[in-house]
Amino acid sequence: MVGPQPRDERGTDADDEFGFRTDDSRYTVATFLAALVPTALARRSIAVSIDTDRDVYERDEPVEITVVFKNRFPLPVSIPTPRQRRWGWTFDGELEASDERRYTRSRPSEFRFGGGERKQVTFTWNGRLERTTDRGMDESIVPDPGEYELRAFVATHDDRYQPSDATTIRLE
């Protein structure tokens, strides 16, 4: 079952990655009902949208990306994630436009939403692909002209439903 959990002794973060404080210290009717929402249903309650400031960019031009997560339920929900990463984005299937190894804590986490809550993140991708060479050196490569898919997702387990959305940009 999914729902707010009382604070534990493990030192749960007081703020989420958006800077919002979570307060699960009081139980209400909504938190009680939220605890009855199955995890599979909670995952499907989250709508994800991704958008860019334009559809066409010059090669090597920064791309402003906006990702919105919306809980469509009137009840709070909590989406379990296998690692500390709660969400992410890909460029043509590559996590954060890079083939570099990612170091995220393997401790499970959760992506929490209040009833009807909307969370928005805006960031700028530099328009380059980060690559690690055979010699372990990092290099930055400008992608070839063409159409590419940008995807945003909630970082659920691989074998589970993963709320996501995609958009296409063109590099000229």
ABEGO torsion letter per residue (X at the ends): XBEBBBBBAAGBBABBAAGBBBBAABBBAAAAAAAABBAAAAAAABBBBBBBABABBBBGBBBBBBBBBBBABABBBBBBBABABABBBBBGGBBGGBABBBBBBABBBBBBBBBGBBBBBBBBBAGBBBBBBAAGBBBBBBBBBEBBBBBBBBBBBAABBBBBBBBBBBBX
